[in-house]
């Protein structure tokens, strides 16, 4: 088994996830089977209870795992469905070790960070390696070198190299190479200090990826090579790119793939980039343009909705249409009014929780419904569009979700029956891929081209079955349901050009070469709306 370990230094947010994903793509186009693991040093068991402002989007996997958003990047780049085991957290590791200690499995030994915690880290990595049957396992260590919480994981990586051999474990270190604007010089000292810190932990990087605004100059690369004891050809420039999907090609041009395979003594096929380059060519050469308004309450941190953003990027290439995203804070809509929605060709309301900003989202749903503007509501957005319809079409002025207003007279959105006795919040929602039955001849059928689909979920509340008949009579048609036929999954509004909602999250399965069907349909409808309203 071969392992590539990606670490980061200087500051967080350098793009280790994109580096890891890009390395995976470079190896994959050479015919190698690749998978990726993300190590998150926080004590949380998973990302499920974390605020998006703290950590960005919570990405949901087919098996229901609530994980770090970098696993979304891995899935998009590699077009591979990962599992909950591919995200290792401090919480998972310590929980397992403590449970074993309580059972007496350590036979009276003093349980310590080394060897017990580090052995558990390596056990989890090797489990994924064996089950995935991959040729190469990419391991991204979250945080930066020097963080206290990362140290057990870095020590485990050091041990892994010692046990598996230098040819089987390859270290890539991602650092910041800032430019001092006053003199225009690229500074290597932060990289030098970061590598020094890494070497003090017993790890010598085999490759350094220098993140910078502009490409690394030759003298900068030579300086990093000299002071960090890395060959010149292994100092890789990672300048700002027009698209994250261009990064693998930027690395490819610098010989990254051949260098890694040579060092690890792995044979690969000639790289096949044709489809990937075609995707980028279409992305960079749009023929049309539309504006989609995303109405949410976490819009000030775009990573909160990263999967939606990427889904629209995938659609942009597929339709050769530049999709401009207008981020609209739903609380601002409440305060400033509907003028904020002017100029949009379509509206999307993404998922979320809690009462803050919900009235603004309901205003946006009403505006789209009454003005014939293409609309897509996802998860919470789906539920609030149902609430809006109940209030303003069915006449239930007090209509609401019991999540927001427990004593509402018209609980059109209510808690899932199986959630009523749930006490713990973590990992207890309706999660992961679920089968959805689509009605033949419906708009959803036309969009998906299938009568059965599997999409990922993350919710506790659903459309109250007591109101379904009344919704249907008044034009809000539920064209997608679960296998039992009692849980509503998709709605579409009769008489409206495009007004749809999904209880599931279609953005989580969108890929560069296979965009989300609902996002694709929304943009197609937005193009038509724009053409009709010139």
N, C-alpha and C positions, 0 to 999 in steps of 0.2 A: 504494500500500500504506500502511496506517495501523498505527502501532505505539504500544502503551501500555507504558511502562517503570515497573516497581515496584521501588523501593529501600527500604531500611530503615535506621533510625538508633537511637541510644541503646544498645539491647541486642538480642541475637539472640533468636529464639523468640517474636517478637511476633505472628506469624501472617501474615507476608507471603504465604505460600502460600495461605491462606484468603482474604486480600484479593484476590490475583490470580485465584483460582478464582471468587470472588464477582463480580468485575468481568466476567469472562468469561461467567458465567451471565446477568448483567444485559443484556449485549449480545446473547447468544444468543436470549433470549426475545423480542427485538425483530426476530428473523428474520435476524440477521447471522451469517455463518460465522466462527467464532472458533477460534483455536488458541493454545497456550501453550508458551513455552520457559523452561526453568530454567537459569540460569547458576550454576555452583558453582565458586568460586575456588580450590578445593583442587587440589593437584598430581596426585592420583590420576587415572588415565585414566577410570575409572568408579567406581561405588559398590560393585562386586562383592566386593572384598577387605576392605571396611571392617567393623569390629566394630559390631554394633547399638548397643552402649553409647556408641560414639563419635558415631554419626550417625543412629540410629534404623533403621527397617526398610530393607532393600534391596528396592526395588520392581522387578518384572520385567515387561517389555513383551512384546507379541506377537512382535516381531522378535528377542527374546532380550536386549535391552538391560537391563543392571543399573543402575538409576538412583536418583536421590534420591526420597525418599518424597513430595515435593511433586508429582511427576508423577502419583502415585496420586490426590492430591486433584484435580488437573486432570481426570483421566479420569473420576473419580466425578461431579464437578460438571457437566462438559460432555458426559458419555456419549460420549466420543470416544477411539478407540485411537491413542495417540501412538507415535512411533518413537524410536530411540536418538539420532537427530539433534536431538531436542527437548531434550536435556540436554547443555549445553556446559560442559566443565570446562577448567581451566588445562592439565591434562595433555594433553587432546585438541589444544588450540590449539598449545601449544609443540611437541608431537610432530610435528605437520604442518609447522610452520615450520622446525624443525630438519632434518626429512627433505628439505624443498625446498632448504635451504641446502646439504646434503650432495650433492645432485644438481646443484648449480650453477645452480639456476633463478633465483637472484637476480643472476646475471651479475656477480659480484664485488663487489656492494654490501655495505656494512656493515649487517648485519641487526640491527634495533633494535626496542624495544617499540613505538615510534611511528616509522614507520607499519606495520611488518610484522605485529606481533602484533595491533594494533587492526584492521588490514585483514582478517586471518583471522577475527577475532571477527565482524565485520560480514558477511563472506562466508558464514559458517555460518548467521547469522540470516536472511539474504536467501534462502539455499537452502531453508530451511524455509518461509519466506514464499511462495516461488514454488511449491514442491511441494505445499503444503497448499491452495493456492488460496483462502486465507482472506481475509475482508474486513479483519479486524483481528488483529494478532499481539500477544499479551501476552508481555512479557519480564520475568521476575523475576530480579533480581540478588541472589544469595545474600550472606550476611554483612551487615555494617553499614558505613555510610559512615565512612571513616577507616581501615578495614582496608587494610594494605599490599597484600595479594593481590587486593583488589577494584579497585584503581586503574586497571589497564589496561582493565577492562570498563566502568567508569564513563566513562573517556575515550572509549572506542568509542561509548558511548551519546551522549555530547556531540557527537561527530562525526556520528553518525547523524542527530541533530536538525538539525545545520547543513546536511547534505547533502539530507535529505528535506523540510525545511521545518517551521516551527512548527506548522502545521495537521495535519501528518502524524505527529508524535511528541509524545506526551503523557506527562508525568512525574508519577507518584504516589509520594509519600514517606510511609512508615509509621513513626510514632514512638510512644514511650511518654509518656503524660501521667499521672504518678503522683499519688497523693493523700497528703499528709502527714497521717496520722491524728490527730496531736495537735491540729492546727488545722482539719482537714477541708478544706483548700484544694487544688484541682487545680493542679499546678505546670507551667508552660509552659517554664521555662528549659531543660530537656533538649531539648525540641523546637527551641527557638531556636538552641541550639548545634549541633544536628544539621543544621538547614537552613543555618546559616552554613558548616559544613564542606562541605556539598553545593554551595553557591554558590561556594565557593573553588575547586571543581573545574570550574566553568563551567556548572553545571546549576541552573536555577531551577525548583523544583517547581510544577506547575500545580494540584495538589491535595494536601492533607495529610490522612492518615487517622490520627486520634489514638486509640491503644489505651488504654483505661482500664477500671477496675473498674465505674464507673457512667457513664452518658451524660455527654458533655461539657456543662458549663454554658454559658449564652450568653456570660457574661463571659470564660470560658476561650477559646471560639471566636473572640471578637472580639480578644482579646489575641494569639492565634496569627496571626490574619489580619493584624493591624497590624504585628507584629514580623517576620513571615516573608514579607510582601508577597504574600499569597495572598488572593483574594476571600473574603469571609465565607462565601458559599454553597459554596465549595470546601474548607472545613474540615469534615471528615466525622468524626462520632463513631462509634467502634467499641467499644462497651462489651462486657463479658462476656455471652455469649448462652447460652441453654439448649442449643442445638445449633449446630454450625458451619453447618448447612444453613439456619439462620435469617438468617445474616449478609447474603446477597444482598437479602433483604427489608428488613433494617435500613438498608442502603445505599439501596435503592429509595425508601424513605419520605423520604430526605433529598435526593432529586432527582439522585442520582449519574449515572444513565443519561442523562437529558436534558442534564445539564451537559456530560458528556464528548462526546456526539454533537454538541451545539451548538458546542463549541470546535473539534472536529475536522471539522465540516461534513459529517457523515454522516447519511443518512436511515435511519430504522428504522421498523419496524411498531409498532403498539400492543403493549405488553408482555403476554405470555400467561403468567400465573403460576398458573393454576388447578390444574394437576397438582402443582406444587411445594408450593402451600399445602395441598392435600389430603394430600400426603405428611406434612407437618409436623403437620397436625391429627390424623392417625392416630397419629403418633409421640407426641404430647403427651397423647393420650386413650386409654391402654391399657385393655383389659378384663381382661387376665390378666397373670400374672407368673411367671417362672421364673428359676432360677439356674444358670448354666453355669460350671463350673470350667475355667479355662485353665491347664494344667500346662506350665510352661516354665522356662527358666533365665535369661531376660532380663526377667522380670515386673516388676522394679523400675524399668524404663524402659518405660512403656506404649507409647511410639512404636515400640518394637521389633516390636510386633504390631499396628500401627495398622490394617492392612487387615482383620484379623480383627475388631477392635473396630468398624470401620465396617460390615463385613458384618452383624454382629449388630444394629447400629443400623438398617440397611436392613430386616432381618427384623422388627425390633420394630414398624416401621410397617406392613409387609405383613400381619402377623398380629395387629396391635394388642395386642402383648404386651411388657411391660417385661422386657427381658432383662438381668438383673443379672449382671455378670461378676465371678467370684471368682478373683483372680489368685493362683495357688499356685506357689511356688518348688519345682521338682522336687527340689532338694537338701534343702529343709526336709522334704519327704515322706520322704526317706531317713533323716533324723535324728529326726523327730518321729512318723512313722507315719501310718496311713491316716485317723486322726481328722480330718485337715485336709480330707478329701473329704466329710465328713458335711454333709448339707444341700444338696448339689448335685443338680440334676435332670438334668444331662447333663455330659459331660466332653469337652473338646477338647485334643488334644496337637498343637501347631503344629510348623512346621519348625525346623531347627536343625542344628548341626554339633558334633562332638567328644564326648568321653566324659563330661564333667562333667554331673552331674544325670540321666544316662540311666537309671540303675536306678530313680530316683523315677518317671520316665515309664513305665517297664515295670510298676512297682507299680500305677500309676493305670490302665493298660490292663487289667491282670489284675482289678483291683477292679471295673471297669466290666463286663468280660466275665462274671465270676462272679455279679454281683449284678443283672444285667439293666438296668444303667443305660445310657441312650443315649450313644453314643460316636462320635467322629469323630477319626481320626488323619490328619494332613496331612503329606505328604512324609516327614520324619524320624519324625513321629508314626506314619505308616503303616508305616514300616520297623520301628519298635520294637514295634508291636503284633504284627507278624509274628514277631519274635524272641520275644516273650512267649508266643505260641501254640505255637511250636516247643519252648520249654522246658517249659511246663506242661501241654500237651495231647499233643504228639508224644513228649515224654520226652527231648528232647535237652538235657540239663542245661547243656551248654557252648555252646548255640546263641547266635549273636551276628552282628553285622555285622563284616566285615573292616576297616571303617573304625575300629572301636573295639577289636577284638581280632584282629589279622592272622593269628594262628596257631590260631584257634578250630577245634575238631573238626567243628563244624556251621555252616559259613558260609552261613546262610540268606539273608543280605543280602550281596551281593558287588559289587565294582567293575564298572561298565559296561565291556564289552570294549574299546570305543573310547577308554576313559580310561587304559588301561594304560601307554601311552607318553607321556602328557601330563606335561610338566615345569612349565610356567607355570600358576599358579592363576587368574589373572584372565581372565574371559571364556571359560573352557574347559569349563564344565559343560554338561550337556544343558539348554539354555535355551530359553525362549519357548514359543509356541503349538505344540502337536503334536496330530495327529488321534488320537482314541480311539474304538475300536469297542466299543459296549455290547451286551451279550447281551440278546436279546429276552426279555421276561417277567421280567427280574431286577428287584430293588429299584432299582438304578441307572436302569434303563429307566423305571420308574414315576416316579422323581424328576425325571429330565431330560426325559422325554417324547420322546426322540430315540434313534436307534441310532448316531449319529455326533456327536461333540462336539469342540471344539477348546479345550484348556485350557493354561495356562502352567506351565512346569516350571523347576526349578532344583535339579539333583541330579547326583551322580556315581555313586551306588550304586543297586542295584535288587534285586528278589527273585530269588534264585538259581533258574534254571529247573530244576535238578536236584531240587528239593524240591516243585515245584508239585503233582505227582500225589498226594504224601502229604498235603499241605495240603488238597487238594480232597476226598480220601477221608474226612478227619476234620472236614469242615464249614466250612473257611475257603475260600469260593468266590470266585474271581477273575472278576468279571462285566464288567470293563472291561480291554481290552488295546490295545496299539498295533497298527498295521496288519499287522505281521509275525505277531502272535499270540504272540510270545515274551516280550514285555515287559509285566509286570503293572502296571495303572494303577488299578484299583478292586478292593477286596475287600468282601465282606459275609459276615457270620457266620450260618449257618443256625441256626434255633431261638432266635435272640436278637431282641428287639423292634427294636433299631436299633444295630448295631455295624458301622461302615463305616470305610474308609480310602481315601485317594486319594494316589497318588504325585505328583500335580500340586497346584497351589495355587489352589483355587477362589476364595479371597478376593480375588485380584488382579483379577477381572473383575466383582466385585459392584458394583452401582450402586444409588442410592437408589430408583429406580423398577423396577429389575430385580435383586433380591437373589440372591446365590449360592444355587443350588438345594440344595447340600449343607448349608449353614448353615441354610437354611429348613427342610429335612427334620429336622435335628438338633433345632431348637427345637420343631417339631411333635411329635417323639417325646418331648421333655422335658415338654411340656404333658401328653401322655398318661400319661407315667410319674408325674408329680406328681398327676394326678387319681386314678390307681390306688393311690397310696401315701399318701393323706390320713390 
